[in-house]
Amino acid sequence: MMAPLGPALLVVGSALVIFTLGALHLLFTFVGTRLHPREAAVRAAMEAAHPVLTRETTMWRTWIGFNASHSYGALLFGLVWGYLAVVRPEVLFGSAFLLGLGLVALLGYLWLGYRYWFSVPRHGILVATVFYSVAVGLVVFGG
């Protein structure tokens, strides 16, 4: 099955947006202070506090770890769905599971974006979700 070029390009666009957000997020996690609290006392408190779960780490270290692993998820989505759309479109567009999984992942990120994040990632995720949804619609309903 040869996938139409339109849906493949839309999925690549979606994957590229999410990959870029993930890469920037990973960079900002480890370089600079963009993801640090503005108030130094908040960071100091996070460095001194432990989660209830364990004393083996601090809230600051978990903050960094959660941000990094969150970035890895976005990078993974971008790489896998981008790869499938370009190199193995017959696998992606021939699988309701993969198409649905990608949509669920993006909708989950979109919900998180509107619930917890700020406008830049929220708008990027919205664009990626629209691109992906249109691609799925074209595949499912023809076009």
C-alpha atoms as an extended CHARMM CRD file, in Angstrom:
* protein
*
       143  EXT
         1         1  MET       CA              0.0000000000        0.0000000000        0.0000000000  PROA      1               0.0000000000
         2         2  MET       CA              1.4470000000        3.3190000000       -1.0480000000  PROA      2               0.0000000000
         3         3  ALA       CA              0.3570000000        6.0680000000        1.3310000000  PROA      3               0.0000000000
         4         4  PRO       CA             -0.7530000000        9.3370000000       -0.2460000000  PROA      4               0.0000000000
         5         5  LEU       CA              1.8430000000       12.0910000000        0.0010000000  PROA      5               0.0000000000
         6         6  GLY       CA             -0.4890000000       14.5450000000        1.7740000000  PROA      6               0.0000000000
         7         7  PRO       CA             -1.0540000000       12.4950000000        4.9270000000  PROA      7               0.0000000000
         8         8  ALA       CA              2.6300000000       11.5500000000        5.1110000000  PROA      8               0.0000000000
         9         9  LEU       CA              3.6910000000       15.2000000000        4.9210000000  PROA      9               0.0000000000
        10        10  LEU       CA              1.1490000000       16.1580000000        7.5700000000  PROA      10              0.0000000000
        11        11  VAL       CA              2.4040000000       13.4590000000        9.9460000000  PROA      11              0.0000000000
        12        12  VAL       CA              6.0000000000       14.5190000000        9.2810000000  PROA      12              0.0000000000
        13        13  GLY       CA              5.0040000000       18.1070000000       10.0900000000  PROA      13              0.0000000000
        14        14  SER       CA              3.3210000000       16.9790000000       13.2880000000  PROA      14              0.0000000000
        15        15  ALA       CA              6.3040000000       14.8390000000       14.2690000000  PROA      15              0.0000000000
        16        16  LEU       CA              8.7160000000       17.6750000000       13.5290000000  PROA      16              0.0000000000
        17        17  VAL       CA              6.7940000000       20.0990000000       15.7500000000  PROA      17              0.0000000000
        18        18  ILE       CA              6.7250000000       17.6440000000       18.6630000000  PROA      18              0.0000000000
        19        19  PHE       CA             10.3820000000       16.6680000000       18.1590000000  PROA      19              0.0000000000
        20        20  THR       CA             11.3960000000       20.3440000000       18.1490000000  PROA      20              0.0000000000
        21        21  LEU       CA              9.4480000000       21.0330000000       21.3330000000  PROA      21              0.0000000000
        22        22  GLY       CA             11.0620000000       17.9940000000       22.9670000000  PROA      22              0.0000000000
        23        23  ALA       CA             14.5650000000       18.9960000000       21.8720000000  PROA      23              0.0000000000
        24        24  LEU       CA             14.1450000000       22.5570000000       23.1300000000  PROA      24              0.0000000000
        25        25  HSD       CA             12.6880000000       21.2890000000       26.3850000000  PROA      25              0.0000000000
        26        26  LEU       CA             15.6350000000       18.9340000000       26.8880000000  PROA      26              0.0000000000
        27        27  LEU       CA             18.0800000000       21.7510000000       26.1300000000  PROA      27              0.0000000000
        28        28  PHE       CA             16.3020000000       24.0870000000       28.5610000000  PROA      28              0.0000000000
        29        29  THR       CA             16.3160000000       21.3480000000       31.2110000000  PROA      29              0.0000000000
        30        30  PHE       CA             20.1030000000       21.0970000000       31.2770000000  PROA      30              0.0000000000
        31        31  VAL       CA             21.3440000000       24.4300000000       29.8680000000  PROA      31              0.0000000000
        32        32  GLY       CA             20.5190000000       27.7850000000       31.3850000000  PROA      32              0.0000000000
        33        33  THR       CA             17.8300000000       28.7090000000       33.8530000000  PROA      33              0.0000000000
        34        34  ARG       CA             14.6750000000       28.8520000000       31.7320000000  PROA      34              0.0000000000
        35        35  LEU       CA             13.0560000000       25.9980000000       33.6620000000  PROA      35              0.0000000000
        36        36  HSD       CA             14.2710000000       27.1730000000       37.0590000000  PROA      36              0.0000000000
        37        37  PRO       CA             11.9740000000       28.9800000000       39.4820000000  PROA      37              0.0000000000
        38        38  ARG       CA             12.3040000000       32.7820000000       39.3870000000  PROA      38              0.0000000000
        39        39  GLU       CA             12.5680000000       32.8530000000       43.1740000000  PROA      39              0.0000000000
        40        40  ALA       CA             15.8730000000       31.4270000000       44.4510000000  PROA      40              0.0000000000
        41        41  ALA       CA             14.1910000000       30.3710000000       47.6850000000  PROA      41              0.0000000000
        42        42  VAL       CA             11.9000000000       28.0100000000       45.7790000000  PROA      42              0.0000000000
        43        43  ARG       CA             14.8590000000       26.2070000000       44.2050000000  PROA      43              0.0000000000
        44        44  ALA       CA             16.6150000000       26.0490000000       47.5820000000  PROA      44              0.0000000000
        45        45  ALA       CA             13.4900000000       24.5360000000       49.1270000000  PROA      45              0.0000000000
        46        46  MET       CA             13.2410000000       22.0010000000       46.2890000000  PROA      46              0.0000000000
        47        47  GLU       CA             16.9150000000       21.0630000000       46.7780000000  PROA      47              0.0000000000
        48        48  ALA       CA             16.2930000000       20.4960000000       50.4970000000  PROA      48              0.0000000000
        49        49  ALA       CA             12.9360000000       18.7090000000       50.2840000000  PROA      49              0.0000000000
        50        50  HSD       CA             12.4100000000       15.0000000000       49.6670000000  PROA      50              0.0000000000
        51        51  PRO       CA              9.3140000000       13.4080000000       48.1800000000  PROA      51              0.0000000000
        52        52  VAL       CA              7.2250000000       11.3280000000       50.5710000000  PROA      52              0.0000000000
        53        53  LEU       CA              8.0580000000        8.2730000000       48.4640000000  PROA      53              0.0000000000
        54        54  THR       CA             11.8060000000        8.2640000000       49.2470000000  PROA      54              0.0000000000
        55        55  ARG       CA             14.6740000000       10.2280000000       50.7720000000  PROA      55              0.0000000000
        56        56  GLU       CA             17.0170000000        8.9880000000       48.0480000000  PROA      56              0.0000000000
        57        57  THR       CA             16.3770000000       12.0660000000       45.9320000000  PROA      57              0.0000000000
        58        58  THR       CA             15.2000000000       15.6470000000       46.2670000000  PROA      58              0.0000000000
        59        59  MET       CA             12.3240000000       17.4990000000       44.6990000000  PROA      59              0.0000000000
        60        60  TRP       CA             14.8640000000       19.4360000000       42.6090000000  PROA      60              0.0000000000
        61        61  ARG       CA             16.4340000000       16.2630000000       41.2360000000  PROA      61              0.0000000000
        62        62  THR       CA             13.0010000000       14.8070000000       40.4670000000  PROA      62              0.0000000000
        63        63  TRP       CA             12.0700000000       18.0970000000       38.7350000000  PROA      63              0.0000000000
        64        64  ILE       CA             15.1070000000       17.7850000000       36.4660000000  PROA      64              0.0000000000
        65        65  GLY       CA             14.4740000000       14.0740000000       35.8790000000  PROA      65              0.0000000000
        66        66  PHE       CA             10.7940000000       14.5380000000       35.0940000000  PROA      66              0.0000000000
        67        67  ASN       CA             11.5790000000       17.3320000000       32.6490000000  PROA      67              0.0000000000
        68        68  ALA       CA             14.2440000000       15.2250000000       30.9240000000  PROA      68              0.0000000000
        69        69  SER       CA             12.0450000000       12.1300000000       30.6620000000  PROA      69              0.0000000000
        70        70  HSD       CA              9.1770000000       14.2890000000       29.4150000000  PROA      70              0.0000000000
        71        71  SER       CA             11.4930000000       15.5740000000       26.6920000000  PROA      71              0.0000000000
        72        72  TYR       CA             12.4680000000       12.0230000000       25.7590000000  PROA      72              0.0000000000
        73        73  GLY       CA              8.8050000000       11.1730000000       25.2140000000  PROA      73              0.0000000000
        74        74  ALA       CA              8.3690000000       14.0540000000       22.7730000000  PROA      74              0.0000000000
        75        75  LEU       CA             11.6230000000       13.1780000000       20.9950000000  PROA      75              0.0000000000
        76        76  LEU       CA             10.5520000000        9.5430000000       20.7340000000  PROA      76              0.0000000000
        77        77  PHE       CA              7.1600000000       10.4860000000       19.2930000000  PROA      77              0.0000000000
        78        78  GLY       CA              8.7920000000       12.7490000000       16.7290000000  PROA      78              0.0000000000
        79        79  LEU       CA             11.3560000000       10.1660000000       15.7010000000  PROA      79              0.0000000000
        80        80  VAL       CA              9.0250000000        7.1590000000       15.5270000000  PROA      80              0.0000000000
        81        81  TRP       CA              6.0440000000        8.7700000000       13.8020000000  PROA      81              0.0000000000
        82        82  GLY       CA              8.2900000000       10.8430000000       11.5350000000  PROA      82              0.0000000000
        83        83  TYR       CA             10.2550000000        7.7260000000       10.5660000000  PROA      83              0.0000000000
        84        84  LEU       CA              7.1310000000        5.6940000000        9.9250000000  PROA      84              0.0000000000
        85        85  ALA       CA              5.5810000000        8.4480000000        7.7960000000  PROA      85              0.0000000000
        86        86  VAL       CA              8.7110000000        8.7480000000        5.6320000000  PROA      86              0.0000000000
        87        87  VAL       CA             10.2680000000        5.2680000000        5.5350000000  PROA      87              0.0000000000
        88        88  ARG       CA              7.3910000000        2.9050000000        6.3370000000  PROA      88              0.0000000000
        89        89  PRO       CA              4.1680000000        4.7660000000        5.5000000000  PROA      89              0.0000000000
        90        90  GLU       CA              2.4230000000        1.4950000000        4.6380000000  PROA      90              0.0000000000
        91        91  VAL       CA              2.9760000000        0.3540000000        8.2330000000  PROA      91              0.0000000000
        92        92  LEU       CA              1.7510000000        3.5900000000        9.8140000000  PROA      92              0.0000000000
        93        93  PHE       CA             -1.1960000000        4.2460000000        7.5220000000  PROA      93              0.0000000000
        94        94  GLY       CA             -2.1470000000        0.5720000000        7.4010000000  PROA      94              0.0000000000
        95        95  SER       CA             -2.4140000000        0.3190000000       11.1810000000  PROA      95              0.0000000000
        96        96  ALA       CA             -5.4450000000        1.6580000000       12.9860000000  PROA      96              0.0000000000
        97        97  PHE       CA             -3.5550000000        0.9530000000       16.2230000000  PROA      97              0.0000000000
        98        98  LEU       CA             -0.5520000000        3.1440000000       15.3320000000  PROA      98              0.0000000000
        99        99  LEU       CA             -2.7180000000        5.9270000000       13.9120000000  PROA      99              0.0000000000
       100       100  GLY       CA             -4.9060000000        5.8420000000       17.0180000000  PROA      100             0.0000000000
       101       101  LEU       CA             -1.9520000000        5.6510000000       19.3970000000  PROA      101             0.0000000000
       102       102  GLY       CA             -0.3760000000        8.7150000000       17.8170000000  PROA      102             0.0000000000
       103       103  LEU       CA             -3.6290000000       10.6320000000       18.0840000000  PROA      103             0.0000000000
       104       104  VAL       CA             -4.1420000000        9.6030000000       21.7170000000  PROA      104             0.0000000000
       105       105  ALA       CA             -0.5750000000       10.6700000000       22.5470000000  PROA      105             0.0000000000
       106       106  LEU       CA             -1.0650000000       14.0750000000       20.9410000000  PROA      106             0.0000000000
       107       107  LEU       CA             -4.4550000000       14.5830000000       22.5810000000  PROA      107             0.0000000000
       108       108  GLY       CA             -2.8730000000       13.6830000000       25.9250000000  PROA      108             0.0000000000
       109       109  TYR       CA             -0.1060000000       16.2300000000       25.3920000000  PROA      109             0.0000000000
       110       110  LEU       CA             -2.7110000000       18.7720000000       24.2980000000  PROA      110             0.0000000000
       111       111  TRP       CA             -4.7760000000       18.2210000000       27.4410000000  PROA      111             0.0000000000
       112       112  LEU       CA             -1.6450000000       18.5980000000       29.5960000000  PROA      112             0.0000000000
       113       113  GLY       CA             -0.7250000000       21.7230000000       27.6720000000  PROA      113             0.0000000000
       114       114  TYR       CA             -4.0590000000       23.3890000000       28.3410000000  PROA      114             0.0000000000
       115       115  ARG       CA             -4.2110000000       22.1860000000       31.9350000000  PROA      115             0.0000000000
       116       116  TYR       CA             -0.6640000000       22.8240000000       33.1320000000  PROA      116             0.0000000000
       117       117  TRP       CA              1.6150000000       24.5320000000       30.6230000000  PROA      117             0.0000000000
       118       118  PHE       CA              1.9600000000       27.8900000000       28.8990000000  PROA      118             0.0000000000
       119       119  SER       CA              1.1210000000       29.1820000000       25.4290000000  PROA      119             0.0000000000
       120       120  VAL       CA              4.2130000000       28.2330000000       23.3780000000  PROA      120             0.0000000000
       121       121  PRO       CA              4.1070000000       24.4570000000       23.9010000000  PROA      121             0.0000000000
       122       122  ARG       CA              0.3050000000       24.5230000000       23.9610000000  PROA      122             0.0000000000
       123       123  HSD       CA              0.1180000000       26.2230000000       20.5520000000  PROA      123             0.0000000000
       124       124  GLY       CA              2.8180000000       23.9730000000       19.1010000000  PROA      124             0.0000000000
       125       125  ILE       CA              1.0140000000       20.8660000000       20.2900000000  PROA      125             0.0000000000
       126       126  LEU       CA             -2.2620000000       22.2040000000       18.9100000000  PROA      126             0.0000000000
       127       127  VAL       CA             -0.6640000000       22.6760000000       15.4750000000  PROA      127             0.0000000000
       128       128  ALA       CA              0.8580000000       19.1820000000       15.6280000000  PROA      128             0.0000000000
       129       129  THR       CA             -2.4840000000       17.6760000000       16.6560000000  PROA      129             0.0000000000
       130       130  VAL       CA             -4.3460000000       19.4440000000       13.8480000000  PROA      130             0.0000000000
       131       131  PHE       CA             -1.7770000000       18.2720000000       11.2600000000  PROA      131             0.0000000000
       132       132  TYR       CA             -1.9640000000       14.7160000000       12.5540000000  PROA      132             0.0000000000
       133       133  SER       CA             -5.7770000000       14.7070000000       12.7970000000  PROA      133             0.0000000000
       134       134  VAL       CA             -6.1350000000       15.9450000000        9.2220000000  PROA      134             0.0000000000
       135       135  ALA       CA             -3.7340000000       13.2150000000        8.0670000000  PROA      135             0.0000000000
       136       136  VAL       CA             -5.7550000000       10.5560000000        9.8810000000  PROA      136             0.0000000000
       137       137  GLY       CA             -8.9800000000       11.9740000000        8.4570000000  PROA      137             0.0000000000
       138       138  LEU       CA             -7.5800000000       11.8450000000        4.9310000000  PROA      138             0.0000000000
       139       139  VAL       CA             -6.4930000000        8.2340000000        5.3970000000  PROA      139             0.0000000000
       140       140  VAL       CA             -9.7040000000        7.0680000000        7.0620000000  PROA      140             0.0000000000
       141       141  PHE       CA            -12.2130000000        9.0110000000        4.9640000000  PROA      141             0.0000000000
       142       142  GLY       CA            -10.2040000000        9.3250000000        1.7540000000  PROA      142             0.0000000000
       143       143  GLY       CA             -9.0490000000       12.4780000000        0.1340000000  PROA      143             0.0000000000
